[in-house]
Amino acid sequence: MGNRGPKPKGPYADKAAVFSTRMRPDTKRDLTAAAKKSGRPLSQEVEHRLRRSFDEDMSLRERFGGAQISAMMRAISVALVEAGRRAHAKPHEVLHDPFAYDAAVRAIVLMLEAFRPPGKLVYVEGEEDWIGRLAEKAGREAAMQWLSMIAEQPPGQPIPSDRLDAAADLARRIGDGLQELRSRAEQFVSQRARKRKGVKS
């Protein structure tokens, strides 16, 4: 067998299996551009993206509650953009236009109502308000937990694997994706913390 080229280097240096396939020209063009941008050889870029797709599949199961919840969130995202459009805002403007954002909030709430599981909560007479407050408290605490975790992770900096758990890794990835919106989360968490201290004092 002839020489196949220099020995691979980098994170995929130990690969030994050979796999040949055909692809559309535009796919190869995009892969070549991505490889040039990342500094990886084309074959490593292909494997990197394949591995990432498997990692994302695992993330759907382990981090995002499964494929159905992920699909539901994509549907909500589409509704958010459409609400902004109907409020005469472009998709990138929804997060910066208070009127369009308010329209998006209402769209999101309605989408969540549409996906509500069938059946009714079983109330004990006189406990309706208590059950409602309990659900509100659980939702509020869940939101604040993740907002706080996102705000605490250093933006744009990888965290050493020996200090990283799955929740912190997810919070860091979400925070990096939020970009300038991250500062809003940080400010919100800070304001809530000051408010709690003010109430206690």
N, C-alpha and C positions, 0 to 999 in steps of 0.2 A: 504494500500500500504506500502511496506517495506521501510526501511531507505535506501536512495540512496547515502549516504556518507556525508562527511562534507560540510558545506555551502560554495559555491564558493567564492573566494577572487580575488582581483585584478581588472583589467579593465572590466571583464565580470561577476562581482559579482551579478549583478541584473538579470541574465538570468533565465528564468523560464520555457521556452518551452523545451520539450524533443523530440529529433529526433534520430531515430535509422536507420542505413544504413549498407550496405555491401560494402567492398572495396577490391581491390587487396592486397595481402600480402606485395608486395613491396611498395605500397602506405602507408600502415600502418607502415611499417618499417621506411620509410622516415619521416613520421609524428612523430613517437616516437623519432627518433634521433633529429628532429628539436625541439620538446618539451623539451627534455633533455638539449639541447644547450641554449634555451631561458629561461629555468626555469619555464615554464608554465606547468600546467597539460595538459594531452593529449587533453581533451575536449576543453580547452581554446585555445590550439594551432590550432585545427581544425577550431574553430570559427574565430580566428585571421586571418587565411589564407583565409577563405571564405569572411570575411569583406574586406580584402585587395583586393581580386579579384573584388568586387563591387566598391571599391574606384578607382581601376585602370580603370574600365569601365567608371567611371565618369571622370577620368583624360583624357581619350581618347577624350571624348566629350568636356570637358571644357578647358583643358590645352594644348592638342596636336592637336587641330583642327579637331578631328574626326577620325574614324577608317581608312578611306582611306589614310589620311596623315601618320598615324602611320604605316600602311602596306607599304606605299611607302618608308618610312625611313628604315624599315626592309629590303626591297629589296635593297636599297642603301647600307646598311650595308653588305649584302651578297656580293654585287659587290665589295665593298672595300676589303673584305677578299680575294675574288677570284683574284683581281688585285694584291694583295700582294703575293699570292701564285704563280702567273705567273711571278712575279718579284723575285721568289726564296726566299721568306720570309715566315716564319711561321706566323699564325694569330697574335700572341702577339708581333711579331717583326715589323709589319707594322707601328706602331706608333713610332718606334725608328730607322727605316732605311729610310734615305732620298729618295733613289731610289724607294723603294716600296711605300712610302707615295706619291711620285709624280705620280706613276702609279695609285694609289687609287684616287687621285684628278681628274685625267682624266676620270676614270671610273664613278665617282660621277657626273661630269658635263654631261657626255653622258647619264647617267640614268635620270637626270633631264630633258634633252632635249627630251628623249623618252616620258616623262609624260607631256610634254608641251600641254596646251589646244589648240584645233583647232582654226583657225582664225588668222587674222593678226591685228596688231595695226593700227589704222587709223591715218595716218600722215597728217599734213598740210604741203604743199610744203615748203621746207626749214627748217622744224623743226625736221628732223630725229635725228640730233645730240643732240638737246635739250631733246627730249624724252628719248634717250639713257642715257644721263647724269642724268636725273631725276630718272630713274629706278635704275641706279647704286648707286645714293645717297640714295635712299630708302633702298636698300639692305645693303649698308655699315652701315647706321645708325641703322638698325634693329640688325645686327650682333654685333655692338659695344655696343648697349644697353644691350644685354643679356650677352655678355662677361664681361661687367663692373659689372652687377648684380651678376654674378657668382663669380667674383673676390672679391666682397665686402662682401659676406656672410661668417660668421665664419665657417671654416670647422669642421665637426664632432660634432657640438654643436647645440642642438635643440633651436629654437628661441621661446620665450614665445608667446602663441597664441594671446595675446592682442596686440602684436607688429608686427604680421605677416599677410601679405596679400598673396593672391594666387600666385602672381608673385614671391615674395621673397621666398616663400616656395618652389616653383618649382626650382628657381635658386639654393637654398641650396641643394636640392636633386640631381640636376644635378652635382653640384660642388663636392658633396661627391662621386658620381659615377665616376667622372673623376679621382679621386685619384691623382697620381703624375702629370697627365696632367693639373691639375688645376694651377700649378705654371707657365706653359707655357701661359695659358690664362692671368694670372696676369701680367706676363712680357710683353705680347703683348699689353695689355691695357696701362701699364705704358709707354712703348716705344711710343705708339701713342700719349699719352698725352704730353710727352716731345717734340715730334715732332711738335705738334700743337702749343705749347708755343714758340718753336724756330722759327716757321714761323711767328707768330704774333709779336715777338720782333724785 
